[in-house]
Amino acid sequence: MKIIAHQGTSAYLVQVSKDKSRVLDMDQKIFFKPFNTQSILARGYWEEYTPKEGELEKLLKKVREE
């Protein structure tokens, strides 16, 4: 898993397989179910993102799974 895009500082797009990603919403503290990556990208303004070492793990500790 890796963060591939973001919307500001509250939403991250986490790639979980070749064609599936999950939205990590820090405002709602939810890690949404996997969905087609291209479909997610088409439905919102996402910017490319390069995460810092260990960032994803820290964020995941703060949210719940949906």
Secondary structure, DSSP 8 states (H G I E B T S, - for coil): -EEEEEETTTEEEEE-SSSEEEEEETTTTEE---EEHHHHHHTS--EE----TTHHHHHHTTSEE-
